[in-house]
Structure formats: structure tokens, C-alpha cells
Amino acid sequence: MHAPMLILLLSSIAAADAAGIGVTYGRRATSLPPPADVARFLARGTVLDRVRLLNADPLALRAFAGMGLAVDVTVPNALVPRVADSVAFARQWVRDSVAPHAAAGTNVSRILVGRDVISQANRTLLLCLVPAMQNLHAALLATSLHRRIKVSAAHSLGVLAVSTPPSAARFREGYDAAVVKPLLGFLRATGAPFMVNAYPFYGLTSDAELDFALFRVGAEGVTDAGTGLVYTNALDAQLDAVHSAMKRLGFGDVDVVVAETGWPWAGEDWEIGAGVDHAGDYNRNAIRHLGSGVGTPLMPNRTFEVSIFSLFDENLKPGPMSEHHFGLFHADMTPIYDAGILTAPESVGPVSAKVTPAAPAPAPDAGAADSGGRQWCVPTPAADAAVLQENIDFVCGGGMDCGPIRPGGRCYEPDTVQAHAAYAMNLYFRSNGQHAFDCDFGRTGVVTTVDPSFGSCNFT
């Protein structure tokens, strides 16, 4: 098979247009499972493809090596001023906290600078945010990791002075010119997203607002008088408020990511809406809605990356009872409630008795009728060549035998990144159990029942 034929084959494979589902992995609790067990469970037992660490704990980073999940790490607020003041310190932090793990197979995707920096009453920390991001980006450039790892920060809705109606939203006075505009300019220049922590739970003032917050069918819509657009759920309104504020400053083209959202399964008597049923409804509906492609009234026809807060309850956090009970799983990794993120029972282990059965596999198409039930992993048709080269480097640099795609090897021709990536990604897929997540590669891989082998190059 020549290169054009291989490309034609790849372009005939449909890839899911999903923006990704993640989880926040906080560890402020007295009894939690080892990170290695957590990483294995997330990779094998859930549909999640991303995890956000609230620090850069080396034990946790090592645990996710080779698991395929994208990992966001966080620079603690206490270190932000030092990172901002010194490029040398930023480079040292990247060399110590990120580079070794990226080299060892942990798919570090982002470095997040601080937590809720803009909404905190600390002007020194606030003015350090963008310089710290710039220094970290320079450090990634120095280690050639800038194409793999983006720098951003997660912000609460406290960054907005006005959030309702969405069309009238704007950033807090005094922060827009001094901090937010430079921040958005940096994100646009580096291709990183604006990340927001959106919690409709915290916007509740009465039980009457629950249906609107929980995406319930029949919820009374709210009309934005400025645009005439109707909102049927609170999360859409919050995301559009952020988009409007960004657009007001001339940055409506910067991507918006839901860095955190969630719902507590328990709370104080006075905390409206806290409860297991509501938590399950909210998280299932949020995941479904943000991944549906419907989008929001101001950002239609798109999917959103979303991370659910949080993986476990954290009993060492301050605040009311709800702050301790956002967890999806108990410490033994059995689900507190069904959030719709578990895979097939046989892949989960101790939690298998409580998981939701996997949906039946789709019937193979006519072109795959003779595949004998076998599957292969190949690049998605639109995958960027530079990212595919990174996939090749990851697989072949991890000890797997890539001799067939070396010069003179039986799969060296056609000598294209797409063809070599198809071989390398399939090699990794078949060597790691042939789970769907073993073919994710940052959403550049897709499982097919069409055998891509050609000539003496046998992909099986």
C-alpha cells in the first residue's frame, strides 16, 4: 500500500469529536488509596481521559506514567512569586517537577499556575500570575516541551464583576487591564485555554432554582434581555458569562475549558441541593451536555473539555460539610453514586459489582466484515503530524521494538509520519491490552476493525 492509499484508509475512519472528560485528584484526606492504584483504576475502570493534580507530587506523577491519561499539574500559590521573579527558578522547577516525569511516560498536558489567583485578595500574588506563566513557558521552550505542555491557570467565577445576564458580564474592575488582558494575550499566543471553575451549586438561593441548575427537562428557561437568547441550565449561563467578558476585551476566540465543576453528595441542613441524587443528576447531565456538541447559546455547536471535582472526599479541607463531600468514589474506589463514568465490570476489579455495564459494541461496517473481531489502533485523519511524531517518540522511546519502521525495516515504506505513527500506535495498543484508552494518544488515535497492514508490513 502506497502513502496515498494509507491516507485514504485513515480518512475513512470516523473519530469521535469529544473534548475530553477529566477529574480533579485532590489528596487532603486522612485515608486514600496509593496513587498507583488510583492511576490504574482511572485508566482501566473509567471513561476519563484526564486528571488534574492540585500540586506536582512526584509520587502521583510517577503513578500515571504509561497510563495514557493527560495530566495537569499545578504550581502552588506559595511558589508563584518565586516563579514570576526568576526565569532560572522556573526552569529549575520544570527540570525537577515536570521534565523527568514527561520523559518517563507521564502524559503531562498542562502546567496550571496557582489556584483561583485572580479572585484572591492578594495583589502581590495577582500581579505575579502572568509573569509566572511567561517564565514557565520560557522554561518549557528551553526543554523542548512547549509543544506538549501548555501553561494556563484555573479561575473561579469570582473573576467576574458582573455575571448576569451573560451578555453583560465583565471582569472585575482594575483587573481587566492590569492582569486579565495580558493573561488572555498570553493564552492566545500560546494556544492555551482559559480555564474556569464553574459551580451552579454555589449559585443556588432557593429550591426553586434546582431544576435550572440540574439540567432537568422542563426547567423554566431564563431569557437574556441583551441577546434574547434563552438559557435552560445554569452552567451554560456561567460559561457564556465568561465568554462575554473575554469577548468584551477582544479575546472571544480564546478557548474556554471547564477546569472544575461538581456537586456535593452531602452538606449542612442549610445548604440547598446537597445530596446523592442531585450530585448524580448534575454530574451525569453536565458530562452529557458538554460533550454533546450542542454547545451554549453564545458558543453553539461545540464540545467542552470538563473535569469533575473531585475524585475522593477530602475531610481535611476547611469549610462547611459540602466542602468535604464532592467525591465520586470512596477510598476503596467503590462509587458513592453513579456519575456515568465507569466502564465494563471486568476491567475494574474491586468495584466491579457496582459499575454500570458497558454499552454493546457497535456492529462492524461492511468493509470490516472479515476482520474476525480483531481491532487496530491508527491515527485519526485530522491528527497533526508534529503530534504524531511525538506519539512515535513516546512508543519507540519506551522500550518497544520499533525496528520495522526504522530505515530498512519491513514497515519503513511509505516513509511518512502517518504510516510510522500507525505502526507505533498500534504496537502500543496491542501491547497494553487493547483497551480503548490505550489508543487515545491525546485524542489522536482511533480504534478500527479495518486491518491497515500492507505488503510485508503486518500490523498484527
N, C-alpha and C positions, 0 to 999 in steps of 0.2 A: 504494500500500500504506500503510495507516494504522499507527500505532505498535504497537497490539496485535498486528497481523499480522506486523510485522517481528520483534517479540519472540518470537512463536510460531515463526517461522522459525529464529531464533537458538537457541531452546531445543531445536530438533530436531537440532542438530548435535552430535555426540559429541566431547568433548575428552579428550585423554589426561590421565590423572591421574599425571603424572610430577613428581617433586620436583626434578629437575634434576641434571645431571652437569657438573662443572667440573674445572679443572686448576690446579695451583699453578705460577706462572710465575716461577721464580727465575732470577737472572742472574749468579750467582757462577761464571763460567766464562770462559775465555780466548777462545773462538770461538763466537759465537752470531749468528744472523741478525738483521737490523734488526727492531725491534718492528713496523713497518708490515707487513712480510712475514709475521710471526708472526700478527698480528691477522687479516690476510686469509686465511691458511691455516686458522686455527681456525674462522672464520666460514663459509668455503666448503667446507672439506675434512673437517670432523669433525661429530659429533653434539653436541659440547659446547655448553652454553649459558651457561657461567660461567667466569670466570678470576679467580684470586686473585693480586694483586700483593703482594710482601713489603715494599713501600715505597709511595711515592706519586710515582714517577718520572714527570715531566711528558711525557717522550718516549713512554713506554709508554701513558700515559693518552690522549694525543692520537691514538695509533695505533688505539685501539679506538673512536674517535668514529664513530658511524653504523653500527657493525658488529652491533649488536643484542645482543651478549653482555653479561650482567651482570658488573660488575667490582667486586671487593672490594679496597680499598686499605688499607694498614697504616701506622699511626703507629709509627716505630721506637722501640725501648725507650729509647734515649737521650733522646727528646723527651717521653716520658710524664710525668716530673716537672714539666716546664715547662707542659704542657697541664693538668695537675692543679692547679698553683699559680695559674694565671691564666686567667680566662674570656676576657680580652682576647686572650691569646696563642692560645687555642683558636679564637676567632673569626677571628683573622688567618690561622691555619693552614688553616681551612676556606675562607676567601676566596681564599687563594693556591693551595692544593693540590687543592681539590675543586670549588668553585663554577664556575670558568671552564670546566673540562672537562665538568661536567654541563650547562652552558649550551650547549656546543659539540657536544653529541650523544653524549658518552660516558655509557653507562648505569651510572653509579656506584651500586652497590646497598648497600654496607656500608662503614663505617669500622671496622677492627679495631684495637684498642688494644694495641700491643706484640705480643710473641710468647712464649708459654709463661711469662708473668709470674708466675703463682702457683707454678709448680714451680721457680722460680729462688731461689737463696739470697741474696735481696736484699730485705730487709724494707722499705727505703725505697721501692723500686720497687713492691713488693707493695701497700703502703698508698696508693700513688698511683693504682692501677688504677681503682677505682670513681669517685673524683673526676674523673679524666681523662675517663671515659666520660660522666659527667654534664655536664661542661663542653662536650664535643663535641656532645652532644645539644642543649644550650642554643644553641650556635653554629649548628647546623642549623635550629633554630627561628627564629633571627634572620634566616636567609637563605631561609626557607620551603622548605627542602629536607628537613625531618624526615619528610614522608610518603613520600618517595622513597628516603631513605637511612637505614638503621638503624645503630646503634652496638653492637658486640659485641667479643669477644676470643676467640682460639683457645687452647685449653689442652691440654697433654699429659695422659696418664693419671697423670702424677706428682701431679696434684691430689688423687688418692685415697690415703688411708692404707691402706685395705683394698679389694681389687677382686675377690677370690674367696672364697666363691661370690658371684655377682652380687647376691643378695638381702641380703648382709651388708655391701655396700660403703658406705663413708663417706668424707667429705673429711678432709684432714689436720688433725690436732689443732691448735687455736689459730687456724686459718684460717677454719673454718666460720662462726663468729660474727662475726669481725672483718672478713672480706673476702667470703666466698662468699655468705652470706645477703644482704648489701647488693647484691652483684652480681646474684644471681638476682632480687631485688626490682626492680632496675632493668630487667632483661630482661623481666620480666613486665609492668611498667608501660608499656614502650615497644614491646612486641610483637616483640622481637628474640630470636633463638635462642641457646641455649648451644652453643658450637662446640667440638668435641673432635677432637684428632689421635689417631687410633686405628691402631695398627700391630701386628697379630698377629705379624709377623716378629720384632719385638723381644721377644716373649714366649716364643720357642722355646728349649727347653733340650735337646731331642733330636730325632732324625729321626722318632721315633715320633709326634711331635705334628704333623707336616707335613700329614697328611690333614685334621685338625681345623682347621688354620689356612687351608687352601686350599679349603674348602667341598667337598671331594671326597665324592661319593656313597659311602656305605658307611663313612664315618668313624665311629668309635665315639663315641657321644654321651656327654656329661658331665651328670650329674644334680645340680641344685642341691638340697641336702638341706633348705634352708629353705623351698622352694616346691614341690619335687617336679617342677619343670619340667626338661625335657631340652634341652640345647644341642648342636647338631650342627656348630657352627662357632665359632671364637674371636671373630670380630668381633661377633656377636650378644651374646656374653657380655660383651665390653668395653662395648658400648653400654648394655646393661641394668645393668651396674655403675654407670655414670654416672647413669642414670635412678633407680636405687635410692638413690644418695647424695643426689640432688636431692629425691626424694620424702621422704627421712628428714628433710629440713629444711623440708618443706611446700611444695615447688615442683615437684611431679611434673607439673604442667600446662605447664611451660615446654618449648618445642620443643627437640629435640636435632638438631644438624646435624653431619655428618662433614666437618670442615674440611680434614682431610688423612687419606689412607690410601694405601698403596702397598707396593711390594715391589722390592728391588734386583735388577737383572738380572746383577750380578756382585758379588763380595765376596772377602774373605780366605778362606783354606782353612778356618779355624776358624769361619767364620760359617755357621751351619746354615741351609740352604734357599736361599741366594743363587744365582740362576741365571735364565737367559732363560725356560725352560719354566715355572718356578714363578712368575715375575713375570707372565707372560701369563695363566696359570691364575688367579692371585689377582685381578688387576685385572678380568678379564672376569667372573669369578664375583661379585666384590664389586659391580660395577655392576649386573649382572643381579639379584642378590639384593636389594639395597637399593631397586631400582626396581620390584620385582615386586609390591609390595603385600602380601606375606606378613607383613612386619614382623619383630619379635623376640618371644621368649616373653613378655616383660613389656610390650611395645608392639606388639601384633599388629595386622594389617590396616591397615598404613600404609606409605607410601614414605618414603625418607630422601634428602635432598639429600646429595650426596657429591662431593668434589673429590679427584682423584688427584694424588699427589705423585710425580714432577713432570714438567713439560713436557720439559725437557732435563737431561742430565747436568751436574753442576756440579763441575768439577775443582778449584776454588779453595776448596771447603769443607774444614774440618778433619775429622779423624776417620778411621776405617778405610775401606777401599776401598768398602764398600757405600754410604757416605755420598755418594760421587761418582757412583753408578750407579743412581739411581732414575728416570732419564729414560725417557720414552716415545718420544722422537724424537732422531735425530741432528741436528747443526747444519744440515744441508741439508734438514731436515724429512722425511726418509725414516724410516719406523718402525723402531725397534730390534726390536720384536716386535709381534704383533697383539694390541692391547688391546681390540679390538671397538668402536672409536670413530670409524673412518673412514667417509666417505660414498662416493658414486659416483666412479669414477675420473676421469670427465670434469671434475669440479669441483675437482680437487686440484692439477693442474699437475705439477711435477717428481716428486711422489711417486706418480703415478698407476699406475705399473707394479706397485706393491706393495700397493695398497689392496684391501680386501675389497669385492666387488661389492655394490651396493645390493640390498636385497630388492625383489622385484617390487611395483609399486604395487597397492593393493587395488582390486578391481573397484568401479565406481561403483554406488551404490544405485539402486533403481528410479526414485526421484524425480529423479535426475540423469542419466537416460539421454540427454537431448537437450542436454547441456552441450557436446558437441563436444570433449571433452577439456580444456576451459578450467577454470581454478581461480580462486577468490576468497578473500580473507582477511577474516574477520569476527570480532567479539568472541566469546569463549566465553560461554555462557549465564550462568555464575555470576560473571562479571567485575565487580569493584567499580566503581561509577560514578566515584569520585574517581580511580581508576587509569586508567579510560578517558579521562577528561578530560586526564590527563597525556599519554596517547598522542596525543590530538588536538593538544595544545600542542607536543609533540615533532615531529610531522609537519608541522604548519602553521607552526611557528616555524623550520623548517629550509629554507625557501625553496620548498616545494612549493605548487602552486596549490590552495588550499582555498576559492576563491571560490564554488563550487557549494553549500557548506554555510554560507556567510555569509548574513545576512538578505537575502532577495530572490533568493537563488540557487536553481537548479533542484532542489537536494537539501536545501534548508533545512528543508522539511517532510517528515516529522514533526520538530519541534524537540525532539529528545531526545538525551541524551548517547550512548545506544546507537546510534541511527541515524547521528549525525555521526561517531562513532568507527568504525563500519563503513565509511563512505566514506573516512575519512582513513587507516585501517589498510590498506585495500585499495589506496589510491593509493600508499602506501609500498611495499607488497608488489609491485605491478605495475611500479613504477619501479626496483626493485632486483633484477630478475632472477627473481622469483617462486620463490625458494628457500624451503624450509620455515622456515629460521631468520629470513627476512625477515618472517614472520608470527608470531613468537614473542611479542614485546612483554611480556616477563616472564611468559610463560605465560598471557597474557590473550587471545591470538589463536589462531584455528584455521583451517586451510585447508579449503574446502568446494568441491564441484562443483555446488552449487545457486546459481544466479545470484540475488543479492539485489537486483538493480536493480528499480525500480518507477517507473511513470509516465514522466515526462521525465528521471528520475534514472537515468542509465546508468552502472553501476559499471565497465564495461569501458573 
